[in-house]
Amino acid sequence: MTRKIVRQILPIAPRTYDQTYVNQLARTLDSFIDEQRSPNVNFQGIPSDGVANTLLLGDVFEASGFLKIVRENDIYSGSVFATGSVGTVTVVTP
């Protein structure tokens, strides 16, 4: 299950440091550390493997439900479709 992360804002330091400010700072830093350690991060805007050929080295994309990272020697060709014709074909039936 994913959750939206709300970034905490560090409290503004007063001219003289008091107990309330230090406690607010400690709680905010604890919250930030917990967020960074949490595996429940909501990745939004992750491209699919259909555009993997346009991504740069180190970019993340989704393929069949798995997150993948573009590595240096990986080749992603994407999908290419083409049609063509040469001359004409005549079909004669008796």
N, CA, C and O atoms as a Tinker XYZ file with bonds, in Angstrom:
   376  protein
     1  N      0.843000   -1.174000    0.000000    73     2
     2  CA     0.000000    0.000000    0.000000    64     1     3
     3  C      0.887000    1.237000    0.000000    63     2     4     5
     4  O      1.875000    1.292000    0.732000    81     3
     5  N      0.555000    2.196000   -0.788000    73     3     6
     6  CA     1.351000    3.412000   -0.863000    64     5     7
     7  C      0.661000    4.534000   -0.117000    63     6     8     9
     8  O     -0.541000    4.481000    0.142000    81     7
     9  N      1.431000    5.540000    0.221000    73     7    10
    10  CA     0.863000    6.689000    0.909000    64     9    11
    11  C      1.524000    7.941000    0.372000    63    10    12    13
    12  O      2.660000    7.908000   -0.101000    81    11
    13  N      0.807000    9.032000    0.449000    73    11    14
    14  CA     1.346000   10.298000   -0.007000    64    13    15
    15  C      2.225000   10.876000    1.098000    63    14    16    17
    16  O      1.822000   10.931000    2.260000    81    15
    17  N      3.413000   11.300000    0.728000    73    15    18
    18  CA     4.343000   11.840000    1.706000    64    17    19
    19  C      4.185000   13.346000    1.769000    63    18    20    21
    20  O      4.265000   14.039000    0.755000    81    19
    21  N      3.959000   13.838000    2.974000    73    19    22
    22  CA     3.875000   15.271000    3.202000    64    21    23
    23  C      5.189000   15.693000    3.835000    63    22    24    25
    24  O      5.527000   15.252000    4.933000    81    23
    25  N      5.919000   16.537000    3.151000    73    23    26
    26  CA     7.222000   16.967000    3.638000    64    25    27
    27  C      7.059000   17.930000    4.806000    63    26    28    29
    28  O      6.276000   18.878000    4.755000    81    27
    29  N      7.816000   17.661000    5.847000    73    27    30
    30  CA     7.809000   18.530000    7.011000    64    29    31
    31  C      8.682000   19.746000    6.740000    63    30    32    33
    32  O      9.671000   19.660000    6.012000    81    31
    33  N      8.316000   20.866000    7.322000    73    31    34
    34  CA     9.102000   22.080000    7.200000    64    33    35
    35  C      9.810000   22.300000    8.526000    63    34    36    37
    36  O      9.189000   22.262000    9.588000    81    35
    37  N     11.102000   22.526000    8.456000    73    35    38
    38  CA    11.844000   22.776000    9.685000    64    37    39
    39  C     11.366000   24.077000   10.309000    63    38    40    41
    40  O     11.135000   25.062000    9.608000    81    39
    41  N     11.220000   24.077000   11.629000    73    39    42
    42  CA    10.784000   25.314000   12.278000    64    41    43
    43  C     11.858000   26.394000   12.163000    63    42    44    45
    44  O     13.049000   26.095000   12.069000    81    43
    45  N     11.427000   27.630000   12.171000    73    43    46
    46  CA    12.352000   28.760000   12.060000    64    45    47
    47  C     13.074000   28.937000   13.390000    63    46    48    49
    48  O     12.451000   28.949000   14.452000    81    47
    49  N     14.376000   29.071000   13.319000    73    47    50
    50  CA    15.178000   29.198000   14.537000    64    49    51
    51  C     14.961000   30.557000   15.184000    63    50    52    53
    52  O     15.027000   31.586000   14.511000    81    51
    53  N     14.705000   30.565000   16.481000    73    51    54
    54  CA    14.583000   31.848000   17.173000    64    53    55
    55  C     15.965000   32.454000   17.422000    63    54    56    57
    56  O     16.985000   31.795000   17.218000    81    55
    57  N     15.989000   33.683000   17.855000    73    55    58
    58  CA    17.281000   34.337000   18.134000    64    57    59
    59  C     18.017000   33.605000   19.258000    63    58    60    61
    60  O     19.235000   33.434000   19.199000    81    59
    61  N     17.292000   33.186000   20.253000    73    59    62
    62  CA    17.883000   32.367000   21.317000    64    61    63
    63  C     17.208000   31.008000   21.256000    63    62    64    65
    64  O     15.986000   30.918000   21.144000    81    63
    65  N     17.994000   29.970000   21.328000    73    63    66
    66  CA    17.456000   28.619000   21.241000    64    65    67
    67  C     16.790000   28.250000   22.557000    63    66    68    69
    68  O     17.400000   28.326000   23.624000    81    67
    69  N     15.519000   27.846000   22.461000    73    67    70
    70  CA    14.826000   27.436000   23.668000    64    69    71
    71  C     14.421000   25.973000   23.539000    63    70    72    73
    72  O     14.569000   25.370000   22.476000    81    71
    73  N     13.918000   25.416000   24.612000    73    71    74
    74  CA    13.561000   24.004000   24.678000    64    73    75
    75  C     12.491000   23.649000   23.653000    63    74    76    77
    76  O     12.557000   22.571000   23.061000    81    75
    77  N     11.523000   24.504000   23.426000    73    75    78
    78  CA    10.442000   24.228000   22.477000    64    77    79
    79  C     10.984000   24.079000   21.057000    63    78    80    81
    80  O     10.593000   23.162000   20.334000    81    79
    81  N     11.883000   24.979000   20.657000    73    79    82
    82  CA    12.454000   24.908000   19.314000    64    81    83
    83  C     13.257000   23.625000   19.126000    63    82    84    85
    84  O     13.126000   22.955000   18.101000    81    83
    85  N     14.079000   23.283000   20.099000    73    83    86
    86  CA    14.902000   22.077000   19.985000    64    85    87
    87  C     14.014000   20.841000   19.895000    63    86    88    89
    88  O     14.315000   19.926000   19.128000    81    87
    89  N     12.926000   20.794000   20.662000    73    87    90
    90  CA    12.003000   19.658000   20.590000    64    89    91
    91  C     11.311000   19.583000   19.228000    63    90    92    93
    92  O     11.156000   18.492000   18.677000    81    91
    93  N     10.895000   20.720000   18.681000    73    91    94
    94  CA    10.280000   20.741000   17.356000    64    93    95
    95  C     11.265000   20.262000   16.297000    63    94    96    97
    96  O     10.902000   19.494000   15.406000    81    95
    97  N     12.496000   20.711000   16.395000    73    95    98
    98  CA    13.526000   20.298000   15.443000    64    97    99
    99  C     13.786000   18.798000   15.531000    63    98   100   101
   100  O     13.909000   18.127000   14.506000    81    99
   101  N     13.869000   18.275000   16.741000    73    99   102
   102  CA    14.104000   16.840000   16.926000    64   101   103
   103  C     12.952000   16.021000   16.360000    63   102   104   105
   104  O     13.190000   15.009000   15.700000    81   103
   105  N     11.697000   16.436000   16.605000    73   103   106
   106  CA    10.539000   15.703000   16.063000    64   105   107
   107  C     10.530000   15.750000   14.535000    63   106   108   109
   108  O     10.229000   14.749000   13.885000    81   107
   109  N     10.856000   16.897000   13.966000    73   107   110
   110  CA    10.864000   17.032000   12.513000    64   109   111
   111  C     11.951000   16.159000   11.893000    63   110   112   113
   112  O     11.714000   15.506000   10.877000    81   111
   113  N     13.117000   16.141000   12.482000    73   111   114
   114  CA    14.201000   15.297000   11.965000    64   113   115
   115  C     13.862000   13.816000   12.114000    63   114   116   117
   116  O     14.160000   13.028000   11.216000    81   115
   117  N     13.244000   13.421000   13.229000    73   115   118
   118  CA    12.820000   12.028000   13.392000    64   117   119
   119  C     11.808000   11.635000   12.321000    63   118   120   121
   120  O     11.878000   10.538000   11.766000    81   119
   121  N     10.876000   12.523000   12.038000    73   119   122
   122  CA     9.874000   12.256000   11.006000    64   121   123
   123  C     10.534000   12.105000    9.634000    63   122   124   125
   124  O     10.185000   11.205000    8.870000    81   123
   125  N     11.477000   12.975000    9.328000    73   123   126
   126  CA    12.180000   12.907000    8.041000    64   125   127
   127  C     12.963000   11.601000    7.914000    63   126   128   129
   128  O     12.939000   10.959000    6.864000    81   127
   129  N     13.646000   11.214000    8.969000    73   127   130
   130  CA    14.424000    9.963000    8.937000    64   129   131
   131  C     13.495000    8.770000    8.746000    63   130   132   133
   132  O     13.816000    7.855000    7.987000    81   131
   133  N     12.352000    8.765000    9.423000    73   131   134
   134  CA    11.388000    7.673000    9.256000    64   133   135
   135  C     10.876000    7.604000    7.814000    63   134   136   137
   136  O     10.732000    6.513000    7.263000    81   135
   137  N     10.603000    8.752000    7.203000    73   135   138
   138  CA    10.136000    8.777000    5.816000    64   137   139
   139  C     11.191000    8.208000    4.874000    63   138   140   141
   140  O     10.856000    7.475000    3.943000    81   139
   141  N     12.442000    8.530000    5.101000    73   139   142
   142  CA    13.511000    8.064000    4.227000    64   141   143
   143  C     13.737000    6.567000    4.363000    63   142   144   145
   144  O     14.154000    5.920000    3.402000    81   143
   145  N     13.476000    6.011000    5.518000    73   143   146
   146  CA    13.656000    4.573000    5.752000    64   145   147
   147  C     12.450000    3.752000    5.321000    63   146   148   149
   148  O     12.555000    2.535000    5.172000    81   147
   149  N     11.316000    4.393000    5.120000    73   147   150
   150  CA    10.075000    3.687000    4.812000    64   149   151
   151  C     10.078000    3.146000    3.386000    63   150   152   153
   152  O     10.406000    3.876000    2.451000    81   151
   153  N      9.714000    1.870000    3.206000    73   151   154
   154  CA     9.605000    1.315000    1.849000    64   153   155
   155  C      8.297000    1.694000    1.174000    63   154   156   157
   156  O      8.127000    1.441000   -0.019000    81   155
   157  N      7.370000    2.295000    1.911000    73   155   158
   158  CA     6.047000    2.639000    1.370000    64   157   159
   159  C      6.061000    4.035000    0.781000    63   158   160   161
   160  O      5.516000    4.972000    1.365000    81   159
   161  N      6.676000    4.168000   -0.361000    73   159   162
   162  CA     6.752000    5.459000   -1.035000    64   161   163
   163  C      5.874000    5.389000   -2.274000    63   162   164   165
   164  O      5.878000    4.381000   -2.981000    81   163
   165  N      5.132000    6.435000   -2.539000    73   163   166
   166  CA     4.237000    6.467000   -3.685000    64   165   167
   167  C      4.978000    7.066000   -4.876000    63   166   168   169
   168  O      5.209000    8.274000   -4.921000    81   167
   169  N      5.346000    6.232000   -5.832000    73   167   170
   170  CA     6.020000    6.703000   -7.036000    64   169   171
   171  C      4.954000    7.144000   -8.034000    63   170   172   173
   172  O      4.136000    6.333000   -8.468000    81   171
   173  N      4.959000    8.400000   -8.391000    73   171   174
   174  CA     3.994000    8.902000   -9.361000    64   173   175
   175  C      4.724000    9.289000  -10.641000    63   174   176   177
   176  O      5.835000    9.817000  -10.599000    81   175
   177  N      4.095000    9.024000  -11.763000    73   175   178
   178  CA     4.669000    9.429000  -13.041000    64   177   179
   179  C      5.794000    8.522000  -13.518000    63   178   180   181
   180  O      6.622000    8.950000  -14.321000    81   179
   181  N      5.845000    7.283000  -13.045000    73   179   182
   182  CA     6.871000    6.348000  -13.507000    64   181   183
   183  C      6.467000    5.880000  -14.906000    63   182   184   185
   184  O      5.367000    5.357000  -15.083000    81   183
   185  N      7.336000    6.059000  -15.899000    73   183   186
   186  CA     6.980000    5.632000  -17.255000    64   185   187
   187  C      6.973000    4.108000  -17.381000    63   186   188   189
   188  O      7.572000    3.402000  -16.569000    81   187
   189  N      6.286000    3.615000  -18.414000    73   187   190
   190  CA     6.257000    2.173000  -18.664000    64   189   191
   191  C      7.422000    1.788000  -19.569000    63   190   192   193
   192  O      8.164000    2.643000  -20.053000    81   191
   193  N      7.564000    0.488000  -19.785000    73   191   194
   194  CA     8.675000    0.014000  -20.617000    64   193   195
   195  C      8.506000    0.376000  -22.086000    63   194   196   197
   196  O      9.437000    0.198000  -22.871000    81   195
   197  N      7.342000    0.877000  -22.472000    73   195   198
   198  CA     7.126000    1.293000  -23.863000    64   197   199
   199  C      7.958000    2.499000  -24.263000    63   198   200   201
   200  O      8.195000    2.722000  -25.450000    81   199
   201  N      8.399000    3.274000  -23.292000    73   199   202
   202  CA     9.229000    4.450000  -23.588000    64   201   203
   203  C     10.645000    4.278000  -23.056000    63   202   204   205
   204  O     11.392000    5.252000  -22.958000    81   203
   205  N     11.021000    3.051000  -22.714000    73   203   206
   206  CA    12.342000    2.813000  -22.124000    64   205   207
   207  C     13.476000    3.217000  -23.056000    63   206   208   209
   208  O     14.565000    3.551000  -22.587000    81   207
   209  N     13.243000    3.194000  -24.364000    73   207   210
   210  CA    14.308000    3.580000  -25.296000    64   209   211
   211  C     14.580000    5.082000  -25.272000    63   210   212   213
   212  O     15.577000    5.527000  -25.840000    81   211
   213  N     13.723000    5.873000  -24.631000    73   211   214
   214  CA    13.934000    7.321000  -24.551000    64   213   215
   215  C     14.521000    7.746000  -23.204000    63   214   216   217
   216  O     14.821000    8.923000  -23.003000    81   215
   217  N     14.685000    6.804000  -22.291000    73   215   218
   218  CA    15.164000    7.136000  -20.957000    64   217   219
   219  C     16.687000    7.202000  -20.920000    63   218   220   221
   220  O     17.373000    6.662000  -21.787000    81   219
   221  N     17.193000    7.875000  -19.897000    73   219   222
   222  CA    18.636000    8.033000  -19.726000    64   221   223
   223  C     19.175000    7.015000  -18.733000    63   222   224   225
   224  O     18.408000    6.385000  -18.005000    81   223
   225  N     20.458000    6.858000  -18.703000    73   223   226
   226  CA    21.130000    5.953000  -17.788000    64   225   227
   227  C     20.726000    6.284000  -16.347000    63   226   228   229
   228  O     20.850000    7.431000  -15.917000    81   227
   229  N     20.242000    5.283000  -15.600000    73   227   230
   230  CA    19.843000    5.479000  -14.216000    64   229   231
   231  C     18.378000    5.801000  -14.015000    63   230   232   233
   232  O     17.910000    5.814000  -12.877000    81   231
   233  N     17.629000    6.065000  -15.093000    73   231   234
   234  CA    16.201000    6.347000  -14.970000    64   233   235
   235  C     15.444000    5.084000  -14.563000    63   234   236   237
   236  O     15.881000    3.971000  -14.857000    81   235
   237  N     14.315000    5.259000  -13.891000    73   235   238
   238  CA    13.482000    4.151000  -13.425000    64   237   239
   239  C     12.238000    4.075000  -14.306000    63   238   240   241
   240  O     11.668000    5.100000  -14.679000    81   239
   241  N     11.816000    2.838000  -14.641000    73   239   242
   242  CA    10.585000    2.631000  -15.393000    64   241   243
   243  C      9.911000    1.361000  -14.890000    63   242   244   245
   244  O     10.535000    0.558000  -14.197000    81   243
   245  N      8.630000    1.174000  -15.239000    73   243   246
   246  CA     7.858000    0.026000  -14.811000    64   245   247
   247  C      7.657000   -0.930000  -15.972000    63   246   248   249
   248  O      7.291000   -0.519000  -17.074000    81   247
   249  N      7.899000   -2.215000  -15.715000    73   247   250
   250  CA     7.690000   -3.248000  -16.731000    64   249   251
   251  C      7.034000   -4.453000  -16.072000    63   250   252   253
   252  O      7.644000   -5.096000  -15.218000    81   251
   253  N      5.802000   -4.768000  -16.454000    73   251   254
   254  CA     5.057000   -5.917000  -15.932000    64   253   255
   255  C      4.968000   -5.914000  -14.409000    63   254   256   257
   256  O      5.089000   -6.965000  -13.781000    81   255
   257  N      4.761000   -4.750000  -13.815000    73   255   258
   258  CA     4.601000   -4.665000  -12.370000    64   257   259
   259  C      5.890000   -4.561000  -11.583000    63   258   260   261
   260  O      5.854000   -4.542000  -10.352000    81   259
   261  N      7.033000   -4.493000  -12.257000    73   259   262
   262  CA     8.322000   -4.397000  -11.580000    64   261   263
   263  C      8.988000   -3.075000  -11.935000    63   262   264   265
   264  O      8.885000   -2.609000  -13.070000    81   263
   265  N      9.674000   -2.470000  -10.964000    73   263   266
   266  CA    10.468000   -1.278000  -11.235000    64   265   267
   267  C     11.823000   -1.716000  -11.760000    63   266   268   269
   268  O     12.466000   -2.590000  -11.179000    81   267
   269  N     12.252000   -1.119000  -12.843000    73   267   270
   270  CA    13.544000   -1.440000  -13.431000    64   269   271
   271  C     14.340000   -0.162000  -13.616000    63   270   272   273
   272  O     13.775000    0.928000  -13.710000    81   271
   273  N     15.649000   -0.304000  -13.667000    73   271   274
   274  CA    16.555000    0.829000  -13.828000    64   273   275
   275  C     17.317000    0.656000  -15.132000    63   274   276   277
   276  O     17.815000   -0.430000  -15.432000    81   275
   277  N     17.405000    1.729000  -15.903000    73   275   278
   278  CA    18.155000    1.685000  -17.160000    64   277   279
   279  C     19.644000    1.598000  -16.807000    63   278   280   281
   280  O     20.196000    2.486000  -16.157000    81   279
   281  N     20.278000    0.512000  -17.250000    73   279   282
   282  CA    21.704000    0.309000  -16.985000    64   281   283
   283  C     22.515000    0.633000  -18.232000    63   282   284   285
   284  O     21.964000    0.840000  -19.313000    81   283
   285  N     23.806000    0.671000  -18.066000    73   283   286
   286  CA    24.689000    1.131000  -19.147000    64   285   287
   287  C     24.616000    0.270000  -20.405000    63   286   288   289
   288  O     24.601000    0.818000  -21.507000    81   287
   289  N     24.572000   -1.038000  -20.286000    73   287   290
   290  CA    24.619000   -1.902000  -21.462000    64   289   291
   291  C     23.254000   -2.467000  -21.861000    63   290   292   293
   292  O     23.182000   -3.355000  -22.710000    81   291
   293  N     22.172000   -1.964000  -21.261000    73   291   294
   294  CA    20.831000   -2.422000  -21.628000    64   293   295
   295  C     20.410000   -1.797000  -22.950000    63   294   296   297
   296  O     20.747000   -0.651000  -23.246000    81   295
   297  N     19.673000   -2.565000  -23.735000    73   295   298
   298  CA    19.165000   -2.075000  -25.017000    64   297   299
   299  C     17.649000   -2.184000  -24.996000    63   298   300   301
   300  O     17.101000   -3.271000  -24.812000    81   299
   301  N     16.980000   -1.067000  -25.184000    73   299   302
   302  CA    15.526000   -1.025000  -25.252000    64   301   303
   303  C     15.165000   -0.435000  -26.606000    63   302   304   305
   304  O     15.343000    0.760000  -26.842000    81   303
   305  N     14.658000   -1.281000  -27.491000    73   303   306
   306  CA    14.396000   -0.818000  -28.843000    64   305   307
   307  C     13.026000   -0.173000  -28.996000    63   306   308   309
   308  O     12.790000    0.558000  -29.958000    81   307
   309  N     12.135000   -0.432000  -28.071000    73   307   310
   310  CA    10.788000    0.110000  -28.229000    64   309   311
   311  C     10.049000   -0.635000  -29.322000    63   310   312   313
   312  O     10.457000   -1.732000  -29.704000    81   311
   313  N      8.995000   -0.075000  -29.821000    73   311   314
   314  CA     8.200000   -0.693000  -30.880000    64   313   315
   315  C      8.338000    0.119000  -32.155000    63   314   316   317
   316  O      8.219000    1.344000  -32.152000    81   315
   317  N      8.592000   -0.590000  -33.241000    73   315   318
   318  CA     8.716000    0.066000  -34.532000    64   317   319
   319  C      7.817000   -0.669000  -35.516000    63   318   320   321
   320  O      7.905000   -1.889000  -35.652000    81   319
   321  N      6.965000    0.065000  -36.193000    73   319   322
   322  CA     6.083000   -0.516000  -37.193000    64   321   323
   323  C      6.327000    0.193000  -38.516000    63   322   324   325
   324  O      6.529000    1.407000  -38.555000    81   323
   325  N      6.307000   -0.595000  -39.626000    73   323   326
   326  CA     6.501000    0.006000  -40.941000    64   325   327
   327  C      5.726000   -0.798000  -41.979000    63   326   328   329
   328  O      5.516000   -2.001000  -41.825000    81   327
   329  N      5.313000   -0.124000  -43.016000    73   327   330
   330  CA     4.678000   -0.791000  -44.146000    64   329   331
   331  C      5.333000   -0.268000  -45.417000    63   330   332   333
   332  O      5.886000    0.832000  -45.447000    81   331
   333  N      5.259000   -1.064000  -46.442000    73   331   334
   334  CA     5.839000   -0.635000  -47.712000    64   333   335
   335  C      5.301000   -1.477000  -48.850000    63   334   336   337
   336  O      4.638000   -2.489000  -48.624000    81   335
   337  N      5.583000   -1.064000  -50.057000    73   335   338
   338  CA     5.126000   -1.830000  -51.213000    64   337   339
   339  C      6.103000   -1.616000  -52.366000    63   338   340   341
   340  O      6.768000   -0.586000  -52.485000    81   339
   341  N      6.151000   -2.644000  -53.204000    73   339   342
   342  CA     6.988000   -2.566000  -54.400000    64   341   343
   343  C      6.142000   -3.043000  -55.573000    63   342   344   345
   344  O      5.696000   -4.190000  -55.587000    81   343
   345  N      5.921000   -2.187000  -56.543000    73   343   346
   346  CA     5.150000   -2.572000  -57.733000    64   345   347
   347  C      3.681000   -2.824000  -57.421000    63   346   348   349
   348  O      3.167000   -2.384000  -56.393000    81   347
   349  N      3.011000   -3.541000  -58.326000    73   347   350
   350  CA     1.611000   -3.882000  -58.159000    64   349   351
   351  C      1.425000   -5.360000  -58.392000    63   350   352   353
   352  O      2.217000   -5.998000  -59.086000    81   351
   353  N      0.394000   -5.892000  -57.821000    73   351   354
   354  CA     0.079000   -7.306000  -57.965000    64   353   355
   355  C     -1.265000   -7.407000  -58.673000    63   354   356   357
   356  O     -2.238000   -6.762000  -58.284000    81   355
   357  N     -1.301000   -8.233000  -59.724000    73   355   358
   358  CA    -2.550000   -8.445000  -60.467000    64   357   359
   359  C     -2.957000   -9.905000  -60.288000    63   358   360   361
   360  O     -2.158000  -10.810000  -60.530000    81   359
   361  N     -4.185000  -10.131000  -59.871000    73   359   362
   362  CA    -4.704000  -11.489000  -59.683000    64   361   363
   363  C     -5.744000  -11.716000  -60.778000    63   362   364   365
   364  O     -6.706000  -10.959000  -60.903000    81   363
   365  N     -5.535000  -12.781000  -61.575000    73   363   366
   366  CA    -6.465000  -13.134000  -62.647000    64   365   367
   367  C     -7.075000  -14.474000  -62.314000    63   366   368   369
   368  O     -6.362000  -15.433000  -62.019000    81   367
   369  N     -8.388000  -14.544000  -62.362000    73   367   370
   370  CA    -9.068000  -15.835000  -62.117000    64   369   371
   371  C     -9.785000  -16.260000  -63.415000    63   370   372   373
   372  O    -10.348000  -15.418000  -64.114000    81   371
   373  N     -9.763000  -17.543000  -63.727000    73   371   374
   374  CA   -10.418000  -17.991000  -64.953000    64   373   375
   375  C    -11.922000  -17.980000  -64.881000    63   374   376
   376  O    -12.589000  -18.336000  -65.852000    81   375
